[in-house]
Amino acid sequence: MSMVSRVENDRVLILERIFDAPRDLLFNMFKEPEHLKNWWGPKGWDVPVCHIDFRPEGIWHYCMKCVDQSQGEFFGMESWVKVVYKEIIEPEKICYTDYFSDAEGNLNDELPSTEVTLEFVDLGGKTKLINRAEYVSAESLQTVLDMGMLEGIGETWDRLAELVQTKK
């Protein structure tokens, strides 16, 4: 099942996909570091660092590293991200702010932050995941689209879909 995307108000990106997995299982994939390490990030990227404090005002600080030599100039590149959780309603919703950062957790002000709401909709054995990402401006949204974010999330969700099949 493929991802559907649309833009609202020039600065809100909405992504949806139905996963063949019960809602509790899919929610747990976003909660536990040992799960996240196995699927987070596009193909060819690993998560060598993943510290997560899964609660409102808790922090998720992680590093994605390209380990695929065929990705050329990206090989060996690290991308650090710091997430601050705002609201968590298990197993229905996760709201957080997503910032680019460095290895120490200092925020990178040059790249746009994102207000993210993840909704997990129970479809009786399957789950619709709705990812709503709000940016400060249309330009900020365009910046991340130009960075290849749609392709990256598509590959990331493919990896998630594969992983939940092994956990059912």
Steps between C-alpha positions, in 0.01 A plus 500: 500500500653825393525833675261782411617858542336840480581857599262729690539878541839495320681390815335186632599163355266208565614144434279193537553129466315189611718239671404135524552495876291551813508851648677407826783334307546791262496751788769301685727527195517877567556461873777246555862582402574136410216511245581846364861401435375230262286714270549873553655680205523437125653189346875485554489706820550363853421650840822450702379735778141500629424645844130523572304628801147425382283741701367855460800739514729200462777505239581264215852567373631288218751472221434361153811392314531396137662156485431429131808559285284515186352828628821678398556831675246410771703195611627562854284810544332548838175682563416586862145577609348605831131440564307654791175316576198719572205261532473122507170311506567127481436343253329782306723802465853638534571874466853639494730768370782375277827696479823443314780493757858394563644208694472699826136584438556866412233614254586598142318827439584502129266210422124515564343331800177306455186464711400136452177322593482125445155343513445125518152411375377150588358324193440165671829314459645768273604853591488824308796721590446873441811717525422873512811719476460874540774745404540868586477597133446370149873557443589273792278225363657542156849475657431154644323385183807605302713296743311188386284458807205339319720227352670457836174456691367267230805273538485529880134392506583212261753379758239538777245300295755220453591495869142481633440196276768315699350606836135411445 
